[in-house]
């Protein structure tokens, strides 16, 4: 199944207390469980954005999840390959 990076514009999200991030995580996971066919791999929280990695059949599934979770999905990009420090070895 394809993997995607979701860019979520969320001003000052990096200042949120852990309890608010946990609540958002619980809501997102609950929606995923109801939907099926979508899996959250991990997320990176910066000052004003969250970058999430998901596995899903298509972008529409990710958009439906975002809408039902109450989260923005400002940009969705399909991951075509992975490059890391070992790629050049």
Number of C-alpha atoms within 10 A of each C-alpha: 9 12 21 22 19 23 19 20 18 17 12 11 17 16 11 10 9 10 9 11 14 11 11 15 14 13 16 18 17 12 18 20 12 10 14 10 13 21 17 16 12 10 14 11 15 15 13 13 18 19 18 18 20 21 20 19 15 15 17 11 17 21 18 14 21 19 13 14 18 12 16 17 21 13 12 19 12 16 13 8 6 6 7 7 6 6 7 6 5
